[in-house]
Structure formats: C-alpha cells, structure tokens
Amino acid sequence: MALDAEIKSQLNQYLQMLENDIVLKVSAGSDDISKEMLVLVDELASMSSKITVEHTELTRTPSFSINRAGEETGVAFAGVPLGHEFTSLVLALLQVSGRAPKVDQSVIDQIKKIDGEYHFETYVSLTCHNCPDVVQALNILSVLNPNITHTMIDGAAFKEEVESKNVMAVPAVFLDGVFWNGGRISLQEIIAKLGEGVTAEDLADKEPYDVLVVGGGPAGASSAIYTARKGIRTGIVAERFGGQVLDTLSIENFISVKATEGPKLAQALEEHVKDYDIDVIDLQRAKRLEKKELFELELENGAVLKSKTVIISTGARWRNVNVPGEHELKNKGVAYCPQCDGPLFAGKDVAVIGGGNSGVEAAIDLAGIVKHVTVLEFAPELKADSVLQERLNSLPNVTVIPNAATKEITGTDNVTGLTYTDRETGEEHHVELQGVFVQIGLVPNTEWLDGTIERNRIGEIIVDKSGATSIPGVFAAGDCTDSSYNQIIISMGSGATAALGAFDYLIRN
C-alpha cells in the first residue's frame, strides 16, 4: 500500500531536517503488515540520502529499529507507526539523527543520570490519542541514555501477544517483560518513577510568591498568565500540567479554533505559560493549605510553598460508578477512554454506563468497532443532545436500557458481564459482555481541602463573582468550583477572573 500524498509531503519536509546518517534495521515477513511496513521504510530511504536500510532479524516481525550509523539506539517500532503514531516516527528519526529533543536541559540531565538497564515496550493502538506522548517520552529516554531501550508495539499487528499478556487498555507499558504502567504518563512522571524526580529538598529554597496557582489545566494556565502579566511573582504547582484536557480527544467548541485535540491544546497552554516569568512546578500533588503569616501549601513530597494569595484550579476527574468489580477489573475490561481502548474490543460486546453526551458519543464511536453496545442510563431517558440521540438510534448494533442501576461488574481475570437493576420494576438482570466503558460525569479534585474551604455537597468550591472563596486571599477557578458548566472556555474565563480578583486583593491588602 503506497503512502498517500499528504504523508509523503510531510515526510519530505521533516527528513530535510535530519542532521546525521541513520540506519533502519528491518525485520519483515510475507504478511500484509510487513508489506505495508516495507513500503514505509523504502519511502523513507528514497527521500533522504542520510537514511539506509538493512534487512535483519529483530525480536518481532514485522518491526524496524532506528539507529545511528554503527550504533544501536534502542528505538524500535513493531508494526506500522502511522495514524496517531506518525509524529512519534518523525521525532524518533530526527532525534536519532542528532536533533536535540525539545525538553529542558534539567530534564536531559536527569535522564542521563538514570542508572541501570531498562528495556521498555509499549502496546498502543493507532487510534489512541494518549499513546504517542508515552511512546515519544520513552523514545527520548532511549535516545539520551544508552542503557534504555524502547519498542512501540501496535496491538492490532500483534493480537496474539496482546491477548497472551492480557492487554485490554492502551497505552500499556511493560518493563523487562513485566507490566509497569497503564494509561498516560509524561516524560517527567517516567523519570520520577525511575527515581530521579523532584524532591522536597529541591523546592526548599523557593521564595514566597505573590500568587501561587494550584493546578495546571486551562483555568490554572489562564490564572497564571493573567497574574504574570500584572508583573507579580507567580508560581504554578500542578499534578499534571494540562489536566483533564490531556484525556480529551476532539475539541470543536473552543471559540476561534474550529477543531483541535486535547494534548495539542495542553501543549499550547504550557508553551504560552513558559513565555512568561512563571515558576512551573510540575508533577507535585497538593496535600494541605494553611493560613499563617503567609499561605503555606504543603505538597505530598513534604515540600512547603509560601504565597500571599492562592488560586485553586485543581479541576475534576472522571467519576467512578463505585460498584464491585470496577476497581478490580480496571484495565482488564473496565475502561474510561473509548477512543484509546475501543480498538482492543473489536468484535466483542461492550457496555457504556452513562447516557449523557459523553456516554452517547462513546457508544457511537464504539458501535463502529465492536460487535454490540449496550448503553445503560440511570434516569428514565437519555440526557444527551437530541442530535446525538438520533445518531445513536440509527445504529443497528446498539441497545439502550433506561432506568438501569448498575450493581456489579463481573469477572475474575477479565470482564465477563454486568449486573443491573431495573429501577422501575426492581428486577435484576445480567448482560454478558467483555468490556465496560464508564462515562458518568466528573468529580472535583478537592478532597485535600477537607475542613478548610467552604464547598457544596458534591465537593465543589463555592466562589463569588470574583472567584473568591470563603477564605480571604484564596480564590478558585474551573471545574473544581461550583460553576454552572464544565467547559474549557468557561474554565479559562474563570481563571482570568480569579487572577484579577487575586490582584485586586493584593492591591487592597
């Protein structure tokens, strides 16, 4: 299968940026995926005199590794890295050729300090929007540290291997053949997990801030930019910069941007923040907030940061259905991202719990992949927009069950079914299936504030029109507040409001 013109045009542009010679070592068979891979590899070689191809036997067939001339780099792709992994391929080619990865020097130094040998393998699906970040992060480790190797494995090309390792959610990272991490994980998180992360001692000498923003999603980024533009000392401490946006695929309601993807927007937010003199402390979880002479924010790692004012923008996370089997079977058939994990359930029966927009969109996406979708809605009717319901009702392999209270997700090693109660009749029913996608809304990340700030019955921080909370000098913004709607554009606006509120507070106090 020949590459389409758009991909070839993109490759041509990128390959002109290669700095040194690279060798593609290829292990191919006679199967269709091998043929498709050979087309890709041959196209690459034909586009640049800096690329040569060697045929050999690698651990997997079909696969190829990207190497410097005379040197094994440990970067490999098993399958054909197109779709969402096209960027991973391009970056690997450029970085192996000598172009420095776009990461801070401090991160590069941390990677080079990692001791011991680590052989990573990441199972992906080419439709997964979270997978490329994990693949690219582990490839960077392999490029910069000779004791680390990484192979991306397309689960669709190695179905038997996926089934034998019981991979039911992607990305799934294995280290030395043993499962190591499931789901999205950033480069800094990987480094921290390997023992080279930021410690309390590293943060001990931080000067007090004028404004300290807790949370790095759209609300937090907006807050920090607005306060930094006022010329006051601003810091951001975030568990994961980008927040829940990182887990969002298609964004089509962000005004002036017709369409984008969550990871792209998160990257843009981070780049915009870094244009200002903002002290960003990533991968740190807030533990406690206390008002003394200044506000003191204690982190999970034991560090204490001080500030004159605080803006809380810790966002929200997917709500669990909280029934037996959900936690035990997570990543073993219980999933939360239909775009990421849907392809792993091809030809199988699945359920979607939740009949709002997220649940119905998930069911529509899954219906094109799986054998059958059962949608369970707790209320008497679906809550999704009418246009989505019309699309759902037109699909032949979808069943909608209203008034369904999920009671248990069954299975031992994998999901085998779901038990629910009909809320109208009281009767209990069981559906045999292999996957359950939970899509029932959000819960605010505010548990760490117990006993300090006024919140409503579901844990949302109560704020006034300027973003002020029940504690003078503490403001809040975004999905962790009692805002009427959870939308990216609303979070950004509330972040700006809280920032202006905090600035006004500083002037007056």
Beta strands, then each sheet from edge to edge (+ up, - down):
strand 1: 22-27
strand 2: 51-55
strand 3: 63-68
strand 4: 71-78
strand 5: 118-124
strand 6: 148-154
strand 7: 172-175
strand 8: 178-182
strand 9: 209-214
strand 10: 234-238
strand 11: 250-251
strand 12: 260-261
strand 13: 278-282
strand 14: 286-291
strand 15: 295-299
strand 16: 304-312
strand 17: 316-318
strand 18: 334-335
strand 19: 349-353
strand 20: 372-376
strand 21: 398-401
strand 22: 404-411
strand 23: 415-422
strand 24: 428-432
strand 25: 435-438
strand 26: 442-444
strand 27: 474-476
sheet 1: 2+ 1+ 3- 4+ 6+ 5+ 7- 8+
sheet 2: 13+ 10+ 9+ 16+ 15- 14+
sheet 3: 13+ 10+ 9+ 16+ 27+
sheet 4: 11+ 12-
sheet 5: 17+ 26-
sheet 6: 18+ 25+ 19+ 20+ 21+
sheet 7: 22+ 23- 24+
end
